[in-house]
Amino acid sequence: LLLAAASQGAEPPPSCEAVRKVFQLRRLGPLGGVPEFPRAGVDLQVCTSENSTCCTKKMEERYQIAAKQDIQQVLQTSSAALKFLISRNAAAFQETFEMLIRLAENYTSTLFCNAYRNMAAEAAVHVQEFFTDVGLFLFGTDASTEEFVNRFFDTLFPVVYNHVINPGPTDISLEYAECLRAARRDIRPFGSIPRKAVGQMGRSLLPSRSFLQALNLGVEVINTTDHLPFSRECSRALLRMQYCPHCQGLTLSKPCLGYCLNILRGCLALLAEVDLHWQGYIQALEQLSGALSGAHSIEHVLLNFHSLVHDALVQARINGPEVSEQVRR
């Protein structure tokens, strides 16, 4: 306020040389549009003064653009570290998830190669499809964990029936295999293992997916706040605070802290409304991060999926006679 009063009551500068230098250094516009000597400022809209001025209406417009750009740069600089932190963690989590998927697929394929070599080649296709579905779900595809887990066991059943339950000299026909696939959920050759797998996958994959999406959402929110639209009143206030003193030759002056804070509070009022929601976002991240550890963590569930598959194959062998009887019906 003292600065504003000083700029109103100050004697006009003998020349506008200092103003011209700053205007040129800031690259605010062509220097030819800056007066060499003070002039009457009757055409000014914001930086009005009873004294002569070194500003023109065009300069005032340039200053207003510069004032908004200055505050946007401050916002972007202050949020850059946070945005980098969130982005880096999102990338690290995605990389970890991709590594876990590759390892889990390798463990499951190795199970078939070591213990069920005669059907390893056929099973490999279904194993690959399953872990592709896992990745698609984790990284945002609209899918159901229950559906793709059940689809894996559906497609695995004809292979297991052909090689474990009812092995024969020739492979079953495609039509017969399709019939077995469609009947798997009624026949239940793998017992309760598929249902157990559905539960484990749902409890581990959904929090992991939500956590990754939440991190990416945080980056989007920060990007939005970096480009806040400023109201007409805010733009004029920023201009008065930062550049109007230049019109009186006060190029080295700075606004007092209280005046500056009041202007910024008004300009950033929208961000204050975001604060409560941002705090809720942080709390949600903390809750989700807790779900990423323990017995239901994605690491534990994915890297032990091959054990569930092994249990399912053992169950199918045990249930073999009963399954064969149901199939013949």
VEXFIKE-966527 format. One record per atom (N, C-alpha, C): x, y, z. Coordinates in steps of 0.2 Angstrom, whole numbers. Example, Ala and Ser with C-alpha at 12.3 -4.5 7.8 and 13.67 -1.06 7.14 Angstrom:
2
- 66; -28; 39 $
- 62; -22; 39 $
- 66; -16; 39 $
- 64; -11; 35 $
- 68; -5; 36 $
- 64; 0; 39 $
***
This chain:
329
- 4; -6; 0 $
- 0; 0; 0 $
- 4; 6; 0 $
- 10; 6; 4 $
- 14; 12; 4 $
- 17; 13; -3 $
- 19; 7; -6 $
- 22; 8; -13 $
- 17; 11; -18 $
- 10; 9; -17 $
- 5; 12; -22 $
- 5; 19; -20 $
- 5; 21; -14 $
- 4; 28; -12 $
- 10; 32; -15 $
- 16; 29; -14 $
- 22; 32; -16 $
- 22; 33; -24 $
- 19; 28; -28 $
- 19; 29; -35 $
- 14; 34; -37 $
- 9; 35; -33 $
- 4; 40; -35 $
- 7; 47; -34 $
- 11; 48; -28 $
- 13; 54; -26 $
- 20; 56; -28 $
- 23; 51; -32 $
- 30; 53; -33 $
- 31; 58; -39 $
- 36; 61; -39 $
- 38; 66; -45 $
- 39; 62; -51 $
- 37; 64; -57 $
- 38; 60; -63 $
- 46; 60; -64 $
- 48; 54; -67 $
- 55; 54; -68 $
- 57; 59; -74 $
- 64; 61; -74 $
- 66; 66; -79 $
- 66; 63; -86 $
- 67; 56; -86 $
- 67; 53; -92 $
- 64; 46; -91 $
- 63; 42; -96 $
- 60; 35; -96 $
- 66; 30; -97 $
- 72; 32; -97 $
- 77; 27; -99 $
- 78; 21; -95 $
- 77; 21; -88 $
- 77; 15; -84 $
- 71; 11; -86 $
- 65; 14; -87 $
- 59; 10; -89 $
- 61; 6; -96 $
- 64; 10; -100 $
- 65; 7; -107 $
- 70; 1; -106 $
- 75; 2; -102 $
- 80; -4; -101 $
- 77; -10; -98 $
- 72; -9; -93 $
- 69; -15; -90 $
- 64; -18; -95 $
- 61; -14; -99 $
- 56; -16; -104 $
- 59; -20; -109 $
- 65; -18; -111 $
- 69; -22; -116 $
- 72; -28; -113 $
- 75; -28; -107 $
- 78; -34; -104 $
- 72; -39; -103 $
- 66; -37; -101 $
- 61; -42; -100 $
- 58; -44; -107 $
- 60; -41; -112 $
- 57; -43; -119 $
- 50; -43; -119 $
- 47; -37; -116 $
- 40; -37; -116 $
- 37; -34; -122 $
- 41; -31; -127 $
- 38; -29; -133 $
- 43; -24; -136 $
- 41; -22; -142 $
- 46; -17; -146 $
- 47; -11; -142 $
- 54; -9; -142 $
- 56; -3; -138 $
- 53; 3; -141 $
- 52; 3; -147 $
- 49; 9; -150 $
- 43; 11; -147 $
- 39; 7; -144 $
- 33; 9; -141 $
- 33; 12; -134 $
- 40; 12; -131 $
- 41; 15; -125 $
- 43; 22; -125 $
- 40; 27; -122 $
- 41; 34; -122 $
- 49; 35; -120 $
- 52; 40; -123 $
- 58; 42; -120 $
- 58; 47; -114 $
- 52; 50; -114 $
- 51; 55; -108 $
- 44; 54; -106 $
- 43; 56; -100 $
- 36; 55; -97 $
- 31; 59; -101 $
- 25; 56; -101 $
- 19; 59; -105 $
- 13; 59; -101 $
- 8; 62; -103 $
- 1; 61; -100 $
- -2; 54; -101 $
- -4; 51; -96 $
- -7; 45; -96 $
- -14; 44; -96 $
- -17; 48; -100 $
- -25; 49; -100 $
- -28; 42; -103 $
- -24; 38; -107 $
- -27; 32; -110 $
- -26; 26; -106 $
- -23; 27; -100 $
- -21; 21; -96 $
- -27; 19; -92 $
- -28; 12; -91 $
- -34; 9; -88 $
- -33; 7; -81 $
- -27; 5; -79 $
- -25; 3; -72 $
- -20; 7; -69 $
- -14; 8; -73 $
- -9; 12; -70 $
- -10; 19; -70 $
- -15; 21; -68 $
- -17; 29; -68 $
- -13; 33; -63 $
- -12; 39; -65 $
- -8; 43; -60 $
- -10; 51; -62 $
- -9; 55; -57 $
- -10; 62; -59 $
- -4; 65; -62 $
- 2; 61; -61 $
- 8; 64; -64 $
- 9; 61; -71 $
- 14; 64; -74 $
- 16; 61; -81 $
- 18; 54; -80 $
- 18; 50; -85 $
- 20; 43; -85 $
- 24; 41; -90 $
- 28; 35; -89 $
- 32; 32; -94 $
- 28; 26; -98 $
- 22; 26; -96 $
- 18; 20; -99 $
- 13; 22; -104 $
- 12; 18; -109 $
- 7; 19; -114 $
- 1; 13; -113 $
- -4; 14; -116 $
- -9; 9; -116 $
- -7; 2; -118 $
- -3; 2; -123 $
- 0; -4; -126 $
- 5; -7; -121 $
- 9; -3; -118 $
- 13; -5; -113 $
- 10; -8; -107 $
- 4; -5; -105 $
- 0; -8; -99 $
- -2; -15; -101 $
- -5; -16; -107 $
- -7; -22; -109 $
- -1; -27; -109 $
- 5; -25; -111 $
- 11; -30; -111 $
- 12; -32; -104 $
- 12; -26; -99 $
- 14; -28; -92 $
- 9; -32; -89 $
- 2; -32; -91 $
- -3; -36; -88 $
- -1; -43; -90 $
- 0; -45; -96 $
- 2; -51; -99 $
- 8; -54; -95 $
- 13; -50; -94 $
- 19; -52; -90 $
- 18; -53; -83 $
- 13; -49; -80 $
- 12; -51; -73 $
- 9; -57; -72 $
- 4; -59; -77 $
- 1; -66; -76 $
- 6; -71; -78 $
- 10; -70; -82 $
- 16; -75; -84 $
- 20; -76; -78 $
- 22; -71; -75 $
- 26; -71; -69 $
- 23; -76; -63 $
- 17; -75; -62 $
- 14; -79; -56 $
- 13; -86; -59 $
- 12; -87; -65 $
- 11; -94; -67 $
- 18; -97; -67 $
- 23; -94; -68 $
- 30; -97; -68 $
- 31; -98; -60 $
- 29; -94; -56 $
- 30; -96; -49 $
- 27; -102; -47 $
- 20; -102; -49 $
- 16; -108; -47 $
- 20; -115; -50 $
- 22; -114; -56 $
- 25; -120; -60 $
- 31; -122; -56 $
- 35; -117; -54 $
- 42; -119; -51 $
- 40; -122; -44 $
- 35; -119; -40 $
- 34; -122; -34 $
- 31; -129; -34 $
- 28; -131; -39 $
- 25; -137; -40 $
- 29; -142; -43 $
- 34; -140; -46 $
- 38; -144; -51 $
- 41; -150; -47 $
- 44; -149; -41 $
- 47; -154; -37 $
- 42; -159; -35 $
- 36; -157; -33 $
- 30; -162; -31 $
- 28; -166; -37 $
- 28; -163; -42 $
- 25; -166; -49 $
- 31; -171; -51 $
- 37; -170; -50 $
- 42; -174; -52 $
- 42; -180; -47 $
- 41; -179; -40 $
- 41; -184; -36 $
- 35; -189; -37 $
- 30; -187; -38 $
- 24; -191; -40 $
- 25; -195; -46 $
- 27; -191; -51 $
- 28; -195; -58 $
- 34; -200; -57 $
- 39; -199; -54 $
- 44; -204; -53 $
- 42; -210; -49 $
- 38; -209; -44 $
- 35; -214; -41 $
- 30; -218; -45 $
- 26; -215; -49 $
- 21; -218; -53 $
- 25; -223; -58 $
- 30; -220; -61 $
- 34; -224; -66 $
- 38; -230; -62 $
- 40; -229; -56 $
- 43; -234; -53 $
- 38; -240; -51 $
- 32; -238; -49 $
- 27; -243; -47 $
- 25; -247; -54 $
- 24; -243; -59 $
- 23; -247; -65 $
- 28; -252; -67 $
- 34; -249; -67 $
- 40; -254; -69 $
- 40; -260; -64 $
- 39; -259; -58 $
- 39; -265; -53 $
- 33; -269; -55 $
- 27; -267; -56 $
- 21; -271; -58 $
- 23; -275; -64 $
- 26; -272; -69 $
- 28; -275; -75 $
- 33; -281; -74 $
- 38; -280; -70 $
- 43; -285; -68 $
- 39; -291; -64 $
- 35; -289; -60 $
- 31; -294; -56 $
- 27; -299; -61 $
- 24; -296; -66 $
- 20; -299; -71 $
- 24; -304; -75 $
- 30; -302; -77 $
- 35; -306; -81 $
- 37; -312; -76 $
- 39; -310; -70 $
- 41; -316; -66 $
- 36; -321; -64 $
- 30; -319; -63 $
- 24; -323; -62 $
- 23; -327; -68 $
- 23; -324; -74 $
- 22; -328; -80 $
- 27; -334; -81 $
- 33; -332; -79 $
- 39; -336; -80 $
- 38; -342; -75 $
- 37; -340; -69 $
- 36; -346; -64 $
- 30; -351; -66 $
- 25; -348; -68 $
- 19; -352; -70 $
- 21; -357; -76 $
- 24; -354; -81 $
- 27; -358; -87 $
- 32; -363; -85 $
- 36; -361; -80 $
- 41; -366; -78 $
- 38; -372; -75 $
- 32; -371; -71 $
- 29; -376; -68 $
- 26; -381; -73 $
- 23; -379; -78 $
- 21; -384; -84 $
- 27; -387; -87 $
- 33; -383; -88 $
- 38; -387; -91 $
- 41; -392; -87 $
- 41; -391; -80 $
- 45; -396; -76 $
- 40; -401; -74 $
- 34; -400; -73 $
- 30; -405; -70 $
- 24; -408; -75 $
- 23; -404; -80 $
- 18; -406; -85 $
- 20; -405; -92 $
- 26; -408; -94 $
- 29; -406; -100 $
- 25; -408; -106 $
- 21; -413; -105 $
- 17; -415; -111 $
- 12; -410; -113 $
- 10; -406; -109 $
- 5; -400; -111 $
- 8; -393; -110 $
- 14; -393; -109 $
- 17; -386; -108 $
- 16; -381; -114 $
- 17; -384; -120 $
- 16; -380; -126 $
- 9; -377; -126 $
- 4; -381; -125 $
- -3; -379; -126 $
- -4; -374; -120 $
- -2; -376; -114 $
- -4; -372; -108 $
- 0; -365; -109 $
- 5; -364; -112 $
- 9; -358; -112 $
- 5; -352; -116 $
- 1; -354; -120 $
- -3; -349; -124 $
- -8; -346; -119 $
- -11; -350; -115 $
- -16; -348; -110 $
- -13; -344; -104 $
- -7; -346; -102 $
- -3; -343; -97 $
- -2; -336; -99 $
- 1; -335; -105 $
- 2; -329; -108 $
- -4; -324; -109 $
- -9; -327; -111 $
- -15; -323; -111 $
- -18; -321; -105 $
- -17; -325; -100 $
- -19; -323; -93 $
- -15; -317; -90 $
- -8; -318; -91 $
- -4; -312; -88 $
- -5; -306; -92 $
- -6; -307; -99 $
- -8; -301; -103 $
- -14; -297; -100 $
- -19; -301; -98 $
- -25; -298; -95 $
- -24; -295; -88 $
- -19; -298; -84 $
- -17; -295; -78 $
- -14; -288; -79 $
- -10; -288; -84 $
- -6; -281; -86 $
- -11; -276; -88 $
- -16; -278; -93 $
- -21; -273; -95 $
- -25; -271; -90 $
- -27; -275; -85 $
- -31; -273; -79 $
- -27; -268; -75 $
- -21; -270; -73 $
- -17; -265; -69 $
- -16; -258; -72 $
- -15; -258; -78 $
- -14; -252; -81 $
- -20; -248; -84 $
- -26; -250; -82 $
- -31; -246; -83 $
- -37; -249; -88 $
- -36; -254; -91 $
- -41; -257; -95 $
- -48; -259; -91 $
- -53; -257; -94 $
- -60; -259; -90 $
- -61; -266; -91 $
- -59; -270; -86 $
- -60; -277; -86 $
- -62; -280; -79 $
- -63; -286; -79 $
- -65; -289; -72 $
- -60; -294; -70 $
- -58; -294; -64 $
- -53; -299; -62 $
- -56; -306; -62 $
- -62; -306; -60 $
- -66; -312; -59 $
- -67; -316; -66 $
- -68; -311; -71 $
- -69; -314; -78 $
- -63; -317; -81 $
- -57; -313; -80 $
- -51; -316; -84 $
- -48; -321; -80 $
- -49; -322; -73 $
- -46; -328; -69 $
- -50; -334; -71 $
- -57; -333; -72 $
- -61; -339; -74 $
- -60; -341; -81 $
- -58; -336; -85 $
- -57; -337; -92 $
- -51; -342; -93 $
- -46; -340; -88 $
- -40; -344; -88 $
- -41; -351; -87 $
- -45; -352; -81 $
- -46; -359; -80 $
- -51; -363; -85 $
- -55; -359; -88 $
- -60; -362; -93 $
- -55; -364; -99 $
- -51; -360; -101 $
- -47; -362; -107 $
- -42; -368; -105 $
- -40; -368; -98 $
- -35; -373; -96 $
- -38; -380; -96 $
- -45; -380; -94 $
- -48; -387; -93 $
- -47; -391; -99 $
- -49; -390; -105 $
- -48; -394; -110 $
- -41; -397; -111 $
- -36; -393; -110 $
- -29; -395; -110 $
- -28; -401; -105 $
- -30; -399; -99 $
- -29; -404; -93 $
- -33; -410; -94 $
- -39; -409; -96 $
- -43; -415; -98 $
- -40; -420; -103 $
- -37; -417; -108 $
- -34; -421; -113 $
- -27; -424; -111 $
- -24; -421; -106 $
- -17; -424; -105 $
- -17; -427; -98 $
- -21; -425; -93 $
- -21; -427; -86 $
- -27; -432; -84 $
- -33; -429; -86 $
- -39; -433; -83 $
- -40; -439; -88 $
- -40; -438; -94 $
- -42; -443; -99 $
- -37; -443; -105 $
- -31; -444; -104 $
- -26; -444; -109 $
- -28; -450; -114 $
- -27; -448; -121 $
- -28; -453; -126 $
- -23; -452; -131 $
- -23; -457; -136 $
- -18; -457; -141 $
- -18; -451; -146 $
- -24; -448; -146 $
- -25; -442; -151 $
- -28; -436; -146 $
- -27; -430; -149 $
- -30; -424; -146 $
- -38; -424; -147 $
- -41; -421; -142 $
- -48; -420; -143 $
- -50; -415; -148 $
- -55; -415; -151 $
- -57; -411; -157 $
- -58; -404; -154 $
- -58; -399; -158 $
- -59; -392; -156 $
- -66; -391; -154 $
- -71; -395; -157 $
- -78; -394; -154 $
- -79; -397; -147 $
- -75; -402; -146 $
- -75; -406; -139 $
- -72; -401; -134 $
- -66; -398; -136 $
- -63; -394; -132 $
- -67; -388; -130 $
- -71; -385; -135 $
- -75; -379; -134 $
- -81; -381; -129 $
- -83; -387; -130 $
- -88; -390; -125 $
- -86; -390; -118 $
- -80; -393; -117 $
- -77; -393; -110 $
- -76; -386; -107 $
- -73; -382; -112 $
- -72; -375; -109 $
- -78; -372; -107 $
- -84; -373; -110 $
- -90; -370; -108 $
- -93; -373; -102 $
- -91; -379; -101 $
- -94; -383; -95 $
- -90; -383; -89 $
- -84; -380; -89 $
- -79; -380; -84 $
- -82; -377; -77 $
- -86; -372; -77 $
- -88; -369; -71 $
- -94; -373; -68 $
- -97; -377; -72 $
- -102; -382; -69 $
- -99; -388; -66 $
- -94; -391; -70 $
- -91; -397; -68 $
- -86; -396; -62 $
- -83; -390; -62 $
- -78; -389; -57 $
- -72; -394; -56 $
- -69; -395; -61 $
- -63; -400; -60 $
- -58; -398; -56 $
- -57; -391; -55 $
- -51; -388; -51 $
- -54; -387; -44 $
- -60; -389; -42 $
- -62; -388; -35 $
- -63; -381; -34 $
- -61; -379; -28 $
- -62; -372; -26 $
- -56; -367; -28 $
- -51; -370; -31 $
- -45; -366; -33 $
- -47; -360; -37 $
- -51; -360; -42 $
- -52; -354; -46 $
- -56; -349; -42 $
- -60; -351; -37 $
- -64; -346; -33 $
- -58; -342; -29 $
- -54; -346; -26 $
- -48; -344; -22 $
- -44; -339; -26 $
- -43; -341; -32 $
- -38; -336; -36 $
- -42; -330; -38 $
- -48; -330; -39 $
- -52; -324; -40 $
- -52; -319; -34 $
- -53; -322; -28 $
- -53; -318; -22 $
- -46; -315; -21 $
- -40; -319; -22 $
- -34; -316; -21 $
- -32; -311; -26 $
- -34; -312; -32 $
- -32; -307; -38 $
- -36; -301; -37 $
- -42; -301; -35 $
- -46; -295; -34 $
- -44; -291; -28 $
- -42; -294; -22 $
- -39; -291; -17 $
- -32; -287; -18 $
- -29; -290; -22 $
- -22; -287; -23 $
- -21; -283; -29 $
- -25; -285; -35 $
- -24; -281; -41 $
- -28; -274; -41 $
- -34; -274; -38 $
- -38; -268; -38 $
- -34; -262; -34 $
- -32; -263; -28 $
- -28; -258; -24 $
- -22; -256; -28 $
- -19; -260; -31 $
- -13; -258; -35 $
- -14; -254; -41 $
- -20; -256; -44 $
- -22; -252; -50 $
- -24; -245; -48 $
- -28; -245; -42 $
- -31; -239; -40 $
- -25; -234; -37 $
- -20; -237; -34 $
- -14; -233; -32 $
- -11; -230; -38 $
- -9; -234; -43 $
- -6; -231; -49 $
- -10; -226; -52 $
- -17; -227; -53 $
- -21; -222; -56 $
- -21; -216; -52 $
- -21; -216; -45 $
- -21; -211; -41 $
- -15; -206; -41 $
- -9; -210; -42 $
- -3; -206; -43 $
- -3; -202; -50 $
- -6; -205; -55 $
- -6; -201; -61 $
- -11; -196; -61 $
- -17; -197; -57 $
- -22; -192; -56 $
- -19; -186; -53 $
- -14; -187; -48 $
- -11; -181; -44 $
- -7; -177; -49 $
- -3; -180; -54 $
- 0; -176; -58 $
- -4; -172; -63 $
- -10; -175; -65 $
- -15; -171; -69 $
- -18; -165; -65 $
- -19; -166; -58 $
- -21; -160; -54 $
- -16; -155; -54 $
- -10; -157; -53 $
- -5; -152; -52 $
- -4; -148; -59 $
- -4; -152; -65 $
- -4; -148; -71 $
- -10; -143; -72 $
- -15; -145; -69 $
- -21; -140; -70 $
- -20; -134; -66 $
- -17; -135; -60 $
- -16; -129; -56 $
- -10; -125; -58 $
- -6; -128; -62 $
- -1; -124; -66 $
- -3; -119; -71 $
- -9; -120; -73 $
- -12; -116; -78 $
- -19; -113; -76 $
- -19; -110; -70 $
- -25; -107; -68 $
- -27; -101; -72 $
- -34; -101; -73 $
- -36; -95; -76 $
- -37; -89; -71 $
- -34; -83; -73 $
- -35; -78; -68 $
- -40; -73; -70 $
- -44; -71; -65 $
- -50; -66; -66 $
- -47; -59; -68 $
- -52; -55; -71 $
- -50; -49; -73 $
- -47; -45; -67 $
- -51; -45; -61 $
- -49; -42; -55 $
- -42; -44; -53 $
- -40; -50; -53 $
- -34; -53; -51 $
- -28; -50; -56 $
- -30; -50; -62 $
- -25; -48; -67 $
- -23; -41; -66 $
- -28; -37; -65 $
- -27; -29; -64 $
- -23; -28; -57 $
- -25; -32; -52 $
- -21; -32; -46 $
- -14; -33; -46 $
- -13; -39; -50 $
- -6; -41; -51 $
- -2; -35; -55 $
- -5; -32; -60 $
- -2; -27; -64 $
- -1; -21; -59 $
- -5; -19; -55 $
- -4; -13; -51 $
- 2; -15; -46 $
- 2; -21; -43 $
- 7; -22; -38 $
- 14; -23; -42 $
- 14; -26; -47 $
- 21; -27; -50 $
- 24; -22; -55 $
- 20; -20; -59 $
- 22; -16; -65 $
- 20; -8; -65 $
- 14; -7; -62 $
- 12; 0; -62 $
- 18; 5; -59 $
- 21; 3; -54 $
- 27; 7; -52 $
- 32; 9; -57 $
- 33; 5; -62 $
- 37; 6; -68 $
- 35; 12; -71 $
- 29; 14; -72 $
- 26; 19; -75 $
- 29; 26; -72 $
- 31; 26; -66 $
- 33; 31; -62 $
- 41; 31; -62 $
- 44; 26; -65 $
- 51; 26; -65 $
- 54; 22; -59 $
- 49; 19; -55 $
- 51; 15; -50 $
- 53; 7; -52 $
- 58; 6; -56 $
- 59; 0; -59 $
- 62; -5; -54 $
- 65; -3; -48 $
- 69; -7; -44 $
- 65; -8; -37 $
- 59; -5; -37 $
- 55; -6; -31 $
- 51; -13; -31 $
- 50; -15; -25 $
- 46; -21; -24 $
- 40; -20; -19 $
- 35; -24; -20 $
- 29; -23; -15 $
- 31; -25; -9 $
- 28; -22; -3 $
- 29; -25; 3 $
- 25; -32; 4 $
- 27; -36; 9 $
- 25; -43; 9 $
- 18; -43; 11 $
- 15; -39; 15 $
- 8; -39; 16 $
- 4; -38; 10 $
- 5; -33; 6 $
- 2; -31; 0 $
- 2; -37; -5 $
- 8; -40; -5 $
- 9; -45; -10 $
- 5; -51; -8 $
- 5; -53; -2 $
- 1; -59; 1 $
- -7; -58; 0 $
- -9; -52; 1 $
- -16; -51; 0 $
- -18; -52; -8 $
- -14; -49; -12 $
- -15; -50; -19 $
- -15; -57; -21 $
- -10; -61; -19 $
- -10; -68; -21 $
- -15; -72; -18 $
- -18; -70; -11 $
- -23; -74; -8 $
- -30; -73; -13 $
- -31; -67; -15 $
- -36; -66; -20 $
- -36; -70; -26 $
- -30; -70; -29 $
- -29; -73; -36 $
- -29; -81; -35 $
- -27; -83; -29 $
- -26; -91; -28 $
- -32; -93; -24 $
- -38; -90; -24 $
- -43; -92; -20 $
- -46; -99; -22 $
- -46; -100; -29 $
- -48; -107; -31 $
- -44; -112; -28 $
- -37; -111; -28 $
- -33; -116; -25 $
- -34; -118; -18 $
- -37; -113; -14 $
- -38; -114; -7 $
- -44; -119; -7 $
- -49; -119; -12 $
- -54; -124; -12 $
- -52; -131; -13 $
- -46; -131; -17 $
- -44; -138; -19 $
- -40; -141; -13 $
- -38; -137; -8 $
- -34; -140; -2 $
- -37; -145; 1 $
- -44; -144; 3 $
- -47; -150; 7 $
- -47; -156; 3 $
- -49; -156; -3 $
- -49; -162; -8 $
- -42; -165; -8 $
- -37; -161; -9 $
- -30; -163; -9 $
- -28; -167; -3 $
- -30; -164; 3 $
- -29; -168; 9 $
- -32; -175; 9 $
- -39; -175; 7 $
- -42; -181; 6 $
- -39; -186; 1 $
- -36; -183; -4 $
- -32; -187; -9 $
- -26; -190; -6 $
- -22; -186; -2 $
- -16; -189; 2 $
- -18; -195; 7 $
- -24; -194; 10 $
- -26; -199; 15 $
- -28; -205; 11 $
- -31; -205; 5 $
- -33; -210; 1 $
- -27; -214; -1 $
- -22; -210; -3 $
- -15; -213; -5 $
- -12; -217; 1 $
- -12; -215; 7 $
- -10; -218; 12 $
- -13; -225; 14 $
- -20; -225; 13 $
- -24; -231; 14 $
- -22; -236; 9 $
- -22; -234; 3 $
- -20; -238; -3 $
- -13; -241; -2 $
- -9; -237; 0 $
- -2; -240; 1 $
- -2; -245; 6 $
- -6; -245; 11 $
- -6; -250; 16 $
- -9; -257; 13 $
- -13; -256; 8 $
- -16; -262; 5 $
- -11; -265; 0 $
- -5; -262; -1 $
- 0; -265; -6 $
- 5; -270; -2 $
- 4; -270; 4 $
- 9; -275; 8 $
- 5; -280; 11 $
- 8; -285; 14 $
- 5; -291; 17 $
- 3; -297; 13 $
- -1; -301; 15 $
- -3; -307; 12 $
- -7; -306; 6 $
- -10; -300; 5 $
- -14; -298; -1 $
- -10; -294; -6 $
- -4; -293; -5 $
- 0; -288; -9 $
- 1; -291; -16 $
- 2; -287; -21 $
- 2; -289; -28 $
- 8; -294; -29 $
- 14; -292; -25 $
- 20; -296; -26 $
- 18; -303; -23 $
- 15; -304; -17 $
- 14; -311; -14 $
- 9; -315; -19 $
- 4; -311; -21 $
- -1; -315; -25 $
- 1; -317; -32 $
- 4; -313; -35 $
- 7; -314; -42 $
- 12; -320; -42 $
- 17; -319; -37 $
- 23; -323; -37 $
- 21; -330; -34 $
- 15; -331; -31 $
- 13; -337; -29 $
- 7; -340; -33 $
- 5; -337; -39 $
- 0; -339; -43 $
- 1; -346; -46 $
- 8; -347; -47 $
- 10; -354; -50 $
- 8; -360; -45 $
- 8; -358; -38 $
- 7; -363; -33 $
- -1; -364; -33 $
- -5; -359; -35 $
- -12; -361; -35 $
- -14; -365; -41 $
- -10; -364; -47 $
- -11; -368; -53 $
- -9; -375; -52 $
- -3; -376; -48 $
- -1; -382; -46 $
- -7; -386; -42 $
- -9; -382; -37 $
- -15; -385; -33 $
- -21; -387; -37 $
- -22; -383; -42 $
- -28; -384; -47 $
- -27; -390; -51 $
- -21; -391; -53 $
- -19; -397; -57 $
- -20; -404; -53 $
- -17; -403; -47 $
- -17; -409; -42 $
- -25; -411; -41 $
- -29; -405; -40 $
- -36; -406; -38 $
- -39; -410; -44 $
- -37; -408; -50 $
- -40; -411; -56 $
- -39; -418; -57 $
- -32; -420; -55 $
- -30; -427; -55 $
- -34; -431; -50 $
- -35; -428; -44 $
- -39; -432; -39 $
- -46; -432; -41 $
- -49; -427; -44 $
- -56; -427; -46 $
- -57; -431; -53 $
- -52; -433; -56 $
- -52; -436; -63 $
- -58; -441; -64 $
- -59; -446; -60 $
- -64; -451; -62 $
- -71; -447; -61 $
- -72; -443; -57 $
- -79; -440; -56 $
- -80; -435; -62 $
- -74; -431; -64 $
- -75; -427; -69 $
- -76; -430; -76 $
- -73; -436; -77 $
- -74; -440; -83 $
- -81; -442; -83 $
- -84; -444; -77 $
- -91; -446; -77 $
- -96; -441; -79 $
- -94; -435; -76 $
- -99; -429; -78 $
- -98; -427; -85 $
- -92; -428; -88 $
- -91; -426; -95 $
- -95; -431; -100 $
- -95; -437; -98 $
- -99; -442; -102 $
- -106; -441; -102 $
- -109; -438; -97 $
- -116; -437; -96 $
- -118; -432; -102 $
***
